[in-house]
């Protein structure tokens, strides 16, 4: 009986998206309706990589001379090291990563702590928080308190602790649910997008037939 409003927050590599869906039971079937949605390009895990790259590039240039990491190979190796730092700090308080071959005949070690990462990513976290606040605020949920019943998070970016904290704070401290499988969500979203752009020729018969070419 009644209805439920669920907020879905997806933080990937290149962007973050939030949507509020209303679920209601009608004639024995569950109906879903999107009541609010928005996205923020550039507020994803890739932004963290870029900030780390800029930070460590400046430190290495200060130690070994300007332009030390300007070459494409050096940039690629340092970027991969930054990605490892980001992933390791999702479960550790501090980490140290060695970058092989960054400088001729010399390896470079980079160290970073989760607290430093949180300070570095304040602008990105703010964008995520503002996105969630905006979407939740524009959703007409009705009811006595007009609130959201649940917040479901998905996407690799939600594994970054400060990103998850930003979502939780914007949702009024609600416990975040992580019951969706990321791979399933990606496949379902891709299928939905494809079916929207190329609707199945249902009039020709055959449920589940391929989309039009």
C-alpha positions as CSV (number, residue, x, y, z in Angstrom):
1,X,0.0,0.0,0.0
2,X,1.1,3.6,-0.5
3,X,4.3,4.4,-2.4
4,X,8.0,4.6,-1.8
5,X,10.6,7.1,-3.0
6,X,14.1,5.8,-3.6
7,X,17.1,7.9,-4.5
8,X,19.7,6.4,-6.7
9,X,23.2,8.0,-6.8
10,X,25.6,6.7,-9.4
11,X,29.2,8.0,-9.3
12,X,31.4,6.7,-12.1
13,X,34.7,7.7,-13.6
14,X,33.6,10.8,-15.5
15,X,30.4,12.0,-13.9
16,X,27.9,11.6,-11.1
17,X,24.1,11.2,-11.5
18,X,21.2,11.3,-9.0
19,X,17.6,10.3,-9.6
20,X,14.6,9.9,-7.4
21,X,12.1,7.2,-8.4
22,X,8.6,6.8,-7.1
23,X,7.4,3.1,-6.8
24,X,3.7,2.5,-6.4
25,X,1.5,-0.6,-6.6
26,X,-1.3,-0.3,-9.2
27,X,-3.6,-3.2,-10.1
28,X,-1.2,-5.6,-8.6
29,X,1.8,-4.4,-10.6
30,X,4.6,-2.2,-9.4
31,X,4.9,1.1,-11.3
32,X,8.0,3.2,-11.3
33,X,8.2,6.9,-12.2
34,X,11.2,9.2,-12.2
35,X,10.3,12.4,-10.3
36,X,13.6,14.1,-10.2
37,X,17.0,13.6,-11.9
38,X,20.2,15.5,-12.7
39,X,23.9,14.8,-13.5
40,X,27.2,16.5,-12.9
41,X,29.9,16.0,-15.5
42,X,33.4,15.9,-14.1
43,X,32.3,14.9,-10.6
44,X,33.6,11.3,-10.7
45,X,36.6,9.2,-9.9
46,X,38.5,10.6,-12.9
47,X,38.5,14.0,-11.2
48,X,40.3,12.5,-8.3
49,X,43.0,11.0,-10.6
50,X,43.5,14.4,-12.2
51,X,43.9,16.2,-8.9
52,X,46.4,13.6,-7.7
53,X,48.3,13.8,-10.9
54,X,48.5,17.6,-10.7
55,X,49.6,17.4,-7.0
56,X,52.3,14.8,-7.5
57,X,53.6,16.3,-10.7
58,X,54.1,19.6,-8.9
59,X,56.0,17.8,-6.1
60,X,58.2,15.9,-8.4
61,X,59.0,19.0,-10.5
62,X,60.0,20.8,-7.3
63,X,62.3,17.9,-6.4
64,X,63.8,17.0,-9.7
65,X,63.3,20.0,-11.9
66,X,60.5,21.5,-14.0
67,X,59.1,19.3,-16.7
68,X,60.3,16.1,-15.2
69,X,56.9,14.5,-15.8
70,X,56.0,16.3,-19.0
71,X,56.7,13.4,-21.4
72,X,53.7,11.2,-22.4
73,X,55.3,8.0,-20.9
74,X,56.0,9.7,-17.6
75,X,52.5,11.2,-17.5
76,X,51.0,7.8,-18.2
77,X,53.1,6.1,-15.5
78,X,52.3,8.8,-12.9
79,X,48.6,8.7,-13.7
80,X,48.5,4.9,-13.2
81,X,50.2,5.4,-9.9
82,X,47.6,8.0,-8.9
83,X,44.8,5.6,-9.7
84,X,46.5,3.0,-7.4
85,X,46.8,5.6,-4.7
86,X,43.1,6.4,-5.0
87,X,42.0,2.8,-4.9
88,X,44.2,1.9,-1.9
89,X,43.0,4.9,0.1
90,X,39.5,3.6,-0.2
91,X,40.4,0.9,2.4
92,X,43.6,2.3,4.0
93,X,44.4,5.4,6.0
94,X,47.8,6.0,4.1
95,X,49.7,4.4,1.3
96,X,53.0,4.5,-0.6
97,X,53.3,3.7,-4.3
98,X,56.5,3.2,-6.3
99,X,56.6,4.6,-9.8
100,X,59.1,2.6,-11.9
101,X,61.0,4.4,-14.7
102,X,59.5,7.8,-14.0
103,X,63.0,9.3,-14.1
104,X,65.9,7.7,-16.0
105,X,67.7,5.2,-13.8
106,X,65.6,6.2,-10.8
107,X,62.3,5.1,-9.4
108,X,60.1,7.5,-7.5
109,X,57.9,6.8,-4.5
110,X,54.8,8.8,-3.7
111,X,53.1,8.8,-0.4
112,X,49.6,10.0,0.5
113,X,47.1,9.8,3.3
114,X,43.3,9.7,3.2
115,X,43.1,13.0,5.1
116,X,45.2,14.6,2.4
117,X,42.9,13.2,-0.3
118,X,39.8,14.5,1.5
119,X,41.3,18.0,1.5
120,X,42.3,17.7,-2.1
121,X,38.9,16.6,-3.3
122,X,36.8,19.2,-1.4
123,X,35.6,20.9,-4.6
124,X,34.5,17.6,-6.1
125,X,32.8,16.5,-3.0
126,X,31.0,19.8,-2.8
127,X,29.7,19.3,-6.4
128,X,28.4,15.8,-5.5
129,X,26.7,17.1,-2.4
130,X,25.1,19.9,-4.2
131,X,23.9,17.5,-6.9
132,X,22.2,15.2,-4.4
133,X,20.7,18.1,-2.5
134,X,19.3,19.6,-5.7
135,X,17.7,16.3,-6.8
136,X,16.2,15.5,-3.5
137,X,15.0,19.0,-3.0
138,X,13.2,19.0,-6.4
139,X,11.5,15.7,-5.8
140,X,7.8,16.0,-4.8
141,X,7.6,13.0,-2.5
142,X,4.4,13.9,-0.7
143,X,3.5,12.2,2.5
144,X,3.8,13.7,6.0
145,X,7.5,14.4,6.0
146,X,8.0,14.5,2.2
147,X,11.1,12.4,2.6
148,X,13.1,9.8,0.8
149,X,12.6,6.2,1.9
150,X,16.0,4.9,0.8
151,X,19.2,6.0,-0.9
152,X,20.9,3.4,-3.1
153,X,24.5,4.1,-4.3
154,X,26.2,2.4,-7.3
155,X,29.4,3.0,-9.3
156,X,33.1,2.7,-8.5
157,X,33.2,6.3,-7.3
158,X,31.0,5.5,-4.4
159,X,33.8,3.4,-3.0
160,X,35.8,6.6,-2.3
161,X,35.0,7.3,1.3
162,X,34.7,11.1,1.0
163,X,32.4,10.8,-2.0
164,X,30.1,8.4,0.0
165,X,30.2,10.8,3.0
166,X,29.2,13.7,0.7
167,X,26.1,11.7,-0.5
168,X,25.2,10.7,3.0
169,X,25.4,14.2,4.4
170,X,23.3,15.6,1.5
171,X,20.7,12.9,2.3
172,X,20.4,14.0,5.8
173,X,22.6,11.2,7.3
174,X,20.5,8.3,5.9
175,X,22.3,5.0,5.8
176,X,23.4,4.3,2.2
177,X,22.2,1.0,0.6
178,X,24.6,-0.9,-1.6
179,X,22.3,-3.8,-2.8
180,X,22.7,-3.2,-6.5
181,X,25.3,-5.0,-8.5
182,X,27.3,-2.5,-10.5
183,X,27.7,-4.8,-13.5
184,X,24.0,-5.5,-13.6
185,X,23.1,-1.9,-13.2
186,X,25.4,-1.0,-16.1
187,X,24.0,-3.6,-18.4
188,X,20.4,-2.7,-17.5
189,X,21.1,1.0,-18.0
190,X,22.7,0.4,-21.4
191,X,19.8,-1.8,-22.5
192,X,17.3,0.9,-21.4
193,X,19.1,3.6,-23.3
194,X,19.3,1.4,-26.4
195,X,15.6,0.6,-26.2
196,X,14.7,4.2,-25.8
197,X,16.7,5.2,-28.9
198,X,15.8,2.1,-31.0
199,X,12.4,0.9,-29.7
200,X,11.6,-2.7,-30.4
201,X,9.2,-3.3,-33.3
202,X,6.5,-4.8,-31.1
203,X,3.9,-4.4,-33.7
204,X,5.7,-7.0,-35.7
205,X,5.3,-9.5,-32.9
206,X,7.8,-11.4,-31.0
207,X,8.6,-10.3,-27.4
208,X,12.3,-9.5,-26.8
209,X,13.1,-9.1,-30.5
210,X,16.2,-7.1,-31.4
211,X,16.1,-3.4,-31.9
212,X,15.8,-1.8,-35.3
213,X,19.0,-1.4,-37.2
